[in-house]
Amino acid sequence: VQPWCQAPSHPHFLAGPQIVLSVYGPDFFGHDVVRGYGAVHVPFVPGRHKRTIAMFVPESSSMLQQFTSWFTGRRPEFTDPKVVAQGEGREVTRVRSQGFVTVSFNVM
C-alpha cells in the first residue's frame, strides 16, 4: 500500500458507521425549517463515550436568494444526507455554524 493511500491512524478519522443528524424546527411563520446538520462517527471501543457534534446550516449564496428564502419561508437545505456524512463537495457550499449537540454512546 502506498503511503498516500493509507487511512490516517488517528481514531477520529477511521472509516465506519456514522450518525447523521438533521434537526428541524418551526420558524417565525410556523414553517418547519432546518435548524442544523451534523455527523459523528460511532466509536468502536467498548465503554461510554460522549461526543459533541458541531451543527451547521447551509446559506444562500446571493442577496437575492436570501431575500427569496426569507420571503417564501423556504431556507436552503440538503436533499441527500450523504452530503453531511461524506463532506465531498461541501468545501464549495456556504454554511453557517449553528451550535452543538452532545451525544452519548454506550458501546458493548
Order of alpha helices (4+ residues) and beta strands (2+ residues): beta-beta-beta-alpha-alpha-beta
